[in-house]
Amino acid sequence: MRKNLDASVFVIMFFVCLVWGTQQVAIKIAGHYVSPMLQLSIRSGLSALIIFMLFNRRDRIAANLNAPRVAMAGMCVGILFAMEFLLVALGIPKTSTGHITLFLYTAPLFTAVGLHFLLKEERMTGLQWLGIMIAFTGIAVAVQFSFSGDAALVGDFCALAAGLCWGISSIIIRISSLATLPPSCTLFYQLATTSVILALVAYGRGETLFVLNRTSLLSLTFQTIIVAVISYLTWFTLLRYYKVSSLGTLILMTPVMGIAAGAIFLGEKLQSDFTIGSALILAGLLLTRLGQNKTRAPAVAFCKKEKR
C-alpha cells in the first residue's frame, strides 16, 4: 500500500521539479554552441545507453521488445516522445523558456480528457471538468490568441503541441501493454527512438552545430545525468512508495520553476497576459487533481515522465 506524503518527499520533489523546470534554460544557454535539436538527440542517446546498461538484466528491456504488442506500443510512444522534443527544439529559439515549460506541462489536461472517453474508471468529476475549462481559458489568455504569425506565438504553439504529444503518449502507456512493464523499459524505448529521429531531423535541417566547450559540456552533462537519468529514476522510485495523485499535484511546481529560471538566468520578462494565463492554467491543473474521484485508482499515465 502506498504511503501519504511526508516532509522528505516535499524536499525531494522540490529539487526534482527544480531540475525539470531548468532543463529548458540549459538547452537555450548551450544553444549558441550546440543546436537544440542536436542537444536533445545526444542527451536522449546517452541516457538510453545508461538506462540500458543499468536495467537491461533486471527488467529485460531488450527481451520485452520481442512481444509484438510491446514493440508496437513502444514504437508509438517513442515517436510521440520524439515529436514532443522536436517541437520543443523548434520552439525554444522562438519563445521564452518560461512559455515552453508552462505549455509543455499542459500534458495532464490532454491525458485526462482522452482517458475520460476511453476508460470508464477514468471518468472525470464535475470539479475536474471545471479545472479543464479554467486551464484552457488560461492557455488562450497566455498566448493572447491573436494568430499574428509572430515568432513568439509560433514558439508557444510548438510548446503546446509538444504537451499534446506527451499527453497522447501517456494515454497509450495507460491503455497498452506498456502499463505492465517496468518503467525503465518504456523510458528506454522513448529515449532511443527520440535520439535516432532527432539526429536524422537535425542532419536534414542542417542543424549540426557542435562546439565542445565548458558551457556545452556542462549543459549536456546536466541534461543527461541529472535530468534524464537521476531525476527520472528518483521519480519512478517515489511512485513505488507514495500515492500517485499526491505526487502529481506536487509536479505543478515545475512550470513555476521554469518561469522563475527563465527570469533569473535569461532575464526573461513576464508579460501581464502570460502571468494571468499561467495562474489560470495552474489553477485548472490543480482542480483536475483535487477533483479526482477517490474511489478509483489514480491513473498511471502521468507517472511516466519519462522525461521531461
NORTALIN-V960692 format. One record per residue. N is the residue number from 1. RES is the residue in three letters. SS is DSSP state (H for helix, E for strand, C for the rest). PHI is phi in whole degrees, 0 to 359 (NA if undefined). OMEGA is omega as a letter, one per 30 degrees, with the letter a starting at -180 (999 if undefined). Layout:
# NORTALIN-V960692
n=N res=RES ss=SS phi=PHI omega=OMEGA
n=N res=RES ss=SS phi=PHI omega=OMEGA
This chain:
# NORTALIN-V960692
n=1 res=MET ss=C phi=NA omega=a
n=2 res=ARG ss=C phi=284 omega=a
n=3 res=LYS ss=E phi=270 omega=l
n=4 res=ASN ss=C phi=285 omega=a
n=5 res=LEU ss=C phi=291 omega=l
n=6 res=ASP ss=C phi=237 omega=a
n=7 res=ALA ss=H phi=300 omega=a
n=8 res=SER ss=H phi=296 omega=a
n=9 res=VAL ss=H phi=293 omega=l
n=10 res=PHE ss=H phi=299 omega=l
n=11 res=VAL ss=H phi=294 omega=a
n=12 res=ILE ss=H phi=298 omega=a
n=13 res=MET ss=H phi=293 omega=l
n=14 res=PHE ss=H phi=300 omega=a
n=15 res=PHE ss=H phi=287 omega=l
n=16 res=VAL ss=H phi=297 omega=l
n=17 res=CYS ss=H phi=294 omega=l
n=18 res=LEU ss=H phi=298 omega=l
n=19 res=VAL ss=H phi=296 omega=a
n=20 res=TRP ss=H phi=296 omega=a
n=21 res=GLY ss=H phi=286 omega=a
n=22 res=THR ss=H phi=263 omega=a
n=23 res=GLN ss=H phi=296 omega=l
n=24 res=GLN ss=H phi=294 omega=l
n=25 res=VAL ss=H phi=295 omega=l
n=26 res=ALA ss=H phi=300 omega=l
n=27 res=ILE ss=H phi=296 omega=a
n=28 res=LYS ss=H phi=291 omega=l
n=29 res=ILE ss=H phi=297 omega=a
n=30 res=ALA ss=H phi=277 omega=a
n=31 res=GLY ss=C phi=297 omega=l
n=32 res=HIS ss=C phi=287 omega=a
n=33 res=TYR ss=C phi=244 omega=l
n=34 res=VAL ss=E phi=224 omega=a
n=35 res=SER ss=C phi=301 omega=a
n=36 res=PRO ss=H phi=308 omega=a
n=37 res=MET ss=H phi=294 omega=l
n=38 res=LEU ss=H phi=291 omega=l
n=39 res=GLN ss=H phi=303 omega=a
n=40 res=LEU ss=H phi=293 omega=l
n=41 res=SER ss=H phi=292 omega=a
n=42 res=ILE ss=H phi=295 omega=a
n=43 res=ARG ss=H phi=297 omega=a
n=44 res=SER ss=H phi=294 omega=a
n=45 res=GLY ss=H phi=294 omega=l
n=46 res=LEU ss=H phi=294 omega=l
n=47 res=SER ss=H phi=295 omega=l
n=48 res=ALA ss=H phi=299 omega=l
n=49 res=LEU ss=H phi=297 omega=l
n=50 res=ILE ss=H phi=295 omega=l
n=51 res=ILE ss=H phi=300 omega=a
n=52 res=PHE ss=H phi=297 omega=a
n=53 res=MET ss=H phi=295 omega=a
n=54 res=LEU ss=H phi=281 omega=a
n=55 res=PHE ss=H phi=236 omega=a
n=56 res=ASN ss=H phi=299 omega=a
n=57 res=ARG ss=H phi=294 omega=a
n=58 res=ARG ss=H phi=286 omega=a
n=59 res=ASP ss=H phi=257 omega=l
n=60 res=ARG ss=C phi=55 omega=a
n=61 res=ILE ss=H phi=301 omega=a
n=62 res=ALA ss=H phi=291 omega=a
n=63 res=ALA ss=H phi=296 omega=a
n=64 res=ASN ss=H phi=295 omega=l
n=65 res=LEU ss=C phi=292 omega=l
n=66 res=ASN ss=C phi=290 omega=l
n=67 res=ALA ss=C phi=282 omega=a
n=68 res=PRO ss=H phi=306 omega=a
n=69 res=ARG ss=H phi=294 omega=l
n=70 res=VAL ss=H phi=293 omega=a
n=71 res=ALA ss=H phi=298 omega=a
n=72 res=MET ss=H phi=294 omega=l
n=73 res=ALA ss=H phi=296 omega=l
n=74 res=GLY ss=H phi=298 omega=l
n=75 res=MET ss=H phi=293 omega=a
n=76 res=CYS ss=H phi=298 omega=a
n=77 res=VAL ss=H phi=290 omega=l
n=78 res=GLY ss=H phi=295 omega=l
n=79 res=ILE ss=H phi=294 omega=l
n=80 res=LEU ss=H phi=295 omega=l
n=81 res=PHE ss=H phi=297 omega=l
n=82 res=ALA ss=H phi=295 omega=l
n=83 res=MET ss=H phi=298 omega=l
n=84 res=GLU ss=H phi=302 omega=a
n=85 res=PHE ss=H phi=281 omega=l
n=86 res=LEU ss=H phi=297 omega=l
n=87 res=LEU ss=H phi=293 omega=l
n=88 res=VAL ss=H phi=298 omega=l
n=89 res=ALA ss=H phi=297 omega=l
n=90 res=LEU ss=H phi=288 omega=a
n=91 res=GLY ss=H phi=277 omega=a
n=92 res=ILE ss=H phi=303 omega=l
n=93 res=PRO ss=C phi=290 omega=a
n=94 res=LYS ss=C phi=261 omega=a
n=95 res=THR ss=C phi=222 omega=a
n=96 res=SER ss=C phi=279 omega=l
n=97 res=THR ss=H phi=292 omega=l
n=98 res=GLY ss=H phi=298 omega=l
n=99 res=HIS ss=H phi=296 omega=a
n=100 res=ILE ss=H phi=302 omega=a
n=101 res=THR ss=H phi=295 omega=a
n=102 res=LEU ss=H phi=298 omega=a
n=103 res=PHE ss=H phi=288 omega=l
n=104 res=LEU ss=H phi=297 omega=a
n=105 res=TYR ss=C phi=274 omega=l
n=106 res=THR ss=C phi=277 omega=a
n=107 res=ALA ss=H phi=310 omega=a
n=108 res=PRO ss=H phi=301 omega=l
n=109 res=LEU ss=H phi=295 omega=a
n=110 res=PHE ss=H phi=293 omega=l
n=111 res=THR ss=H phi=296 omega=a
n=112 res=ALA ss=H phi=298 omega=a
n=113 res=VAL ss=H phi=294 omega=l
n=114 res=GLY ss=H phi=298 omega=a
n=115 res=LEU ss=H phi=293 omega=l
n=116 res=HIS ss=H phi=302 omega=a
n=117 res=PHE ss=H phi=270 omega=a
n=118 res=LEU ss=H phi=258 omega=a
n=119 res=LEU ss=C phi=231 omega=a
n=120 res=LYS ss=H phi=299 omega=a
n=121 res=GLU ss=H phi=288 omega=l
n=122 res=GLU ss=H phi=254 omega=l
n=123 res=ARG ss=C phi=298 omega=a
n=124 res=MET ss=C phi=274 omega=l
n=125 res=THR ss=C phi=274 omega=l
n=126 res=GLY ss=H phi=300 omega=l
n=127 res=LEU ss=H phi=295 omega=l
n=128 res=GLN ss=H phi=293 omega=l
n=129 res=TRP ss=H phi=297 omega=l
n=130 res=LEU ss=H phi=298 omega=l
n=131 res=GLY ss=H phi=299 omega=l
n=132 res=ILE ss=H phi=299 omega=a
n=133 res=MET ss=H phi=295 omega=l
n=134 res=ILE ss=H phi=296 omega=a
n=135 res=ALA ss=H phi=296 omega=a
n=136 res=PHE ss=H phi=290 omega=l
n=137 res=THR ss=H phi=296 omega=l
n=138 res=GLY ss=H phi=298 omega=l
n=139 res=ILE ss=H phi=298 omega=l
n=140 res=ALA ss=H phi=298 omega=l
n=141 res=VAL ss=H phi=292 omega=a
n=142 res=ALA ss=H phi=295 omega=a
n=143 res=VAL ss=H phi=266 omega=l
n=144 res=GLN ss=C phi=63 omega=l
n=145 res=PHE ss=C phi=35 omega=a
n=146 res=SER ss=C phi=264 omega=a
n=147 res=PHE ss=C phi=50 omega=a
n=148 res=SER ss=C phi=278 omega=a
n=149 res=GLY ss=C phi=81 omega=a
n=150 res=ASP ss=C phi=295 omega=a
n=151 res=ALA ss=H phi=302 omega=a
n=152 res=ALA ss=H phi=297 omega=l
n=153 res=LEU ss=H phi=293 omega=l
n=154 res=VAL ss=H phi=298 omega=l
n=155 res=GLY ss=H phi=297 omega=l
n=156 res=ASP ss=H phi=297 omega=a
n=157 res=PHE ss=H phi=290 omega=l
n=158 res=CYS ss=H phi=299 omega=a
n=159 res=ALA ss=H phi=294 omega=l
n=160 res=LEU ss=H phi=294 omega=l
n=161 res=ALA ss=H phi=295 omega=l
n=162 res=ALA ss=H phi=296 omega=l
n=163 res=GLY ss=H phi=298 omega=l
n=164 res=LEU ss=H phi=297 omega=l
n=165 res=CYS ss=H phi=299 omega=l
n=166 res=TRP ss=H phi=298 omega=a
n=167 res=GLY ss=H phi=299 omega=l
n=168 res=ILE ss=H phi=293 omega=l
n=169 res=SER ss=H phi=296 omega=l
n=170 res=SER ss=H phi=296 omega=l
n=171 res=ILE ss=H phi=296 omega=l
n=172 res=ILE ss=H phi=298 omega=l
n=173 res=ILE ss=H phi=298 omega=a
n=174 res=ARG ss=H phi=294 omega=a
n=175 res=ILE ss=H phi=256 omega=a
n=176 res=SER ss=C phi=253 omega=l
n=177 res=SER ss=H phi=295 omega=l
n=178 res=LEU ss=H phi=296 omega=a
n=179 res=ALA ss=H phi=296 omega=a
n=180 res=THR ss=H phi=262 omega=a
n=181 res=LEU ss=C phi=269 omega=l
n=182 res=PRO ss=C phi=300 omega=a
n=183 res=PRO ss=H phi=304 omega=a
n=184 res=SER ss=H phi=298 omega=l
n=185 res=CYS ss=H phi=295 omega=a
n=186 res=THR ss=H phi=299 omega=a
n=187 res=LEU ss=H phi=298 omega=l
n=188 res=PHE ss=H phi=296 omega=a
n=189 res=TYR ss=H phi=301 omega=a
n=190 res=GLN ss=H phi=294 omega=a
n=191 res=LEU ss=H phi=294 omega=a
n=192 res=ALA ss=H phi=296 omega=l
n=193 res=THR ss=H phi=297 omega=a
n=194 res=THR ss=H phi=299 omega=a
n=195 res=SER ss=H phi=301 omega=a
n=196 res=VAL ss=H phi=293 omega=a
n=197 res=ILE ss=H phi=296 omega=a
n=198 res=LEU ss=H phi=292 omega=l
n=199 res=ALA ss=H phi=296 omega=l
n=200 res=LEU ss=H phi=294 omega=l
n=201 res=VAL ss=H phi=293 omega=l
n=202 res=ALA ss=H phi=300 omega=l
n=203 res=TYR ss=H phi=295 omega=a
n=204 res=GLY ss=H phi=296 omega=a
n=205 res=ARG ss=C phi=270 omega=a
n=206 res=GLY ss=C phi=73 omega=l
n=207 res=GLU ss=C phi=266 omega=a
n=208 res=THR ss=C phi=248 omega=l
n=209 res=LEU ss=C phi=301 omega=l
n=210 res=PHE ss=E phi=211 omega=l
n=211 res=VAL ss=C phi=243 omega=a
n=212 res=LEU ss=C phi=275 omega=l
n=213 res=ASN ss=C phi=216 omega=a
n=214 res=ARG ss=H phi=300 omega=a
n=215 res=THR ss=H phi=296 omega=a
n=216 res=SER ss=H phi=294 omega=a
n=217 res=LEU ss=H phi=293 omega=l
n=218 res=LEU ss=H phi=296 omega=a
n=219 res=SER ss=H phi=296 omega=a
n=220 res=LEU ss=H phi=294 omega=l
n=221 res=THR ss=H phi=295 omega=l
n=222 res=PHE ss=H phi=299 omega=a
n=223 res=GLN ss=H phi=295 omega=a
n=224 res=THR ss=H phi=282 omega=a
n=225 res=ILE ss=H phi=281 omega=a
n=226 res=ILE ss=H phi=284 omega=a
n=227 res=VAL ss=H phi=282 omega=a
n=228 res=ALA ss=H phi=279 omega=l
n=229 res=VAL ss=H phi=245 omega=a
n=230 res=ILE ss=H phi=295 omega=a
n=231 res=SER ss=H phi=293 omega=a
n=232 res=TYR ss=H phi=290 omega=l
n=233 res=LEU ss=H phi=293 omega=l
n=234 res=THR ss=H phi=298 omega=l
n=235 res=TRP ss=H phi=299 omega=a
n=236 res=PHE ss=H phi=295 omega=l
n=237 res=THR ss=H phi=294 omega=l
n=238 res=LEU ss=H phi=299 omega=a
n=239 res=LEU ss=H phi=295 omega=l
n=240 res=ARG ss=H phi=287 omega=a
n=241 res=TYR ss=H phi=242 omega=a
n=242 res=TYR ss=E phi=236 omega=a
n=243 res=LYS ss=C phi=292 omega=a
n=244 res=VAL ss=H phi=296 omega=a
n=245 res=SER ss=H phi=298 omega=l
n=246 res=SER ss=H phi=290 omega=l
n=247 res=LEU ss=H phi=296 omega=l
n=248 res=GLY ss=H phi=299 omega=l
n=249 res=THR ss=H phi=294 omega=a
n=250 res=LEU ss=H phi=294 omega=l
n=251 res=ILE ss=C phi=297 omega=l
n=252 res=LEU ss=C phi=298 omega=l
n=253 res=MET ss=H phi=292 omega=a
n=254 res=THR ss=H phi=299 omega=l
n=255 res=PRO ss=H phi=302 omega=l
n=256 res=VAL ss=H phi=297 omega=l
n=257 res=MET ss=H phi=298 omega=a
n=258 res=GLY ss=H phi=296 omega=l
n=259 res=ILE ss=H phi=296 omega=l
n=260 res=ALA ss=H phi=296 omega=a
n=261 res=ALA ss=H phi=297 omega=l
n=262 res=GLY ss=H phi=297 omega=l
n=263 res=ALA ss=H phi=291 omega=a
n=264 res=ILE ss=H phi=284 omega=a
n=265 res=PHE ss=H phi=270 omega=a
n=266 res=LEU ss=H phi=243 omega=l
n=267 res=GLY ss=C phi=68 omega=a
n=268 res=GLU ss=C phi=288 omega=a
n=269 res=LYS ss=C phi=269 omega=l
n=270 res=LEU ss=C phi=263 omega=l
n=271 res=GLN ss=C phi=285 omega=a
n=272 res=SER ss=H phi=298 omega=l
n=273 res=ASP ss=H phi=298 omega=a
n=274 res=PHE ss=H phi=291 omega=l
n=275 res=THR ss=H phi=297 omega=l
n=276 res=ILE ss=H phi=295 omega=l
n=277 res=GLY ss=H phi=298 omega=l
n=278 res=SER ss=H phi=299 omega=l
n=279 res=ALA ss=H phi=298 omega=l
n=280 res=LEU ss=H phi=294 omega=l
n=281 res=ILE ss=H phi=297 omega=a
n=282 res=LEU ss=H phi=295 omega=l
n=283 res=ALA ss=H phi=296 omega=l
n=284 res=GLY ss=H phi=295 omega=l
n=285 res=LEU ss=H phi=298 omega=l
n=286 res=LEU ss=H phi=296 omega=l
n=287 res=LEU ss=H phi=295 omega=l
n=288 res=THR ss=H phi=294 omega=l
n=289 res=ARG ss=H phi=279 omega=a
n=290 res=LEU ss=H phi=292 omega=a
n=291 res=GLY ss=C phi=275 omega=a
n=292 res=GLN ss=C phi=298 omega=l
n=293 res=ASN ss=C phi=296 omega=a
n=294 res=LYS ss=C phi=289 omega=a
n=295 res=THR ss=C phi=275 omega=a
n=296 res=ARG ss=C phi=250 omega=l
n=297 res=ALA ss=C phi=288 omega=l
n=298 res=PRO ss=C phi=294 omega=a
n=299 res=ALA ss=C phi=294 omega=l
n=300 res=VAL ss=C phi=272 omega=a
n=301 res=ALA ss=H phi=300 omega=a
n=302 res=PHE ss=H phi=279 omega=l
n=303 res=CYS ss=H phi=286 omega=a
n=304 res=LYS ss=C phi=299 omega=a
n=305 res=LYS ss=C phi=327 omega=j
n=306 res=GLU ss=C phi=26 omega=a
n=307 res=LYS ss=C phi=215 omega=a
n=308 res=ARG ss=C phi=297 omega=999
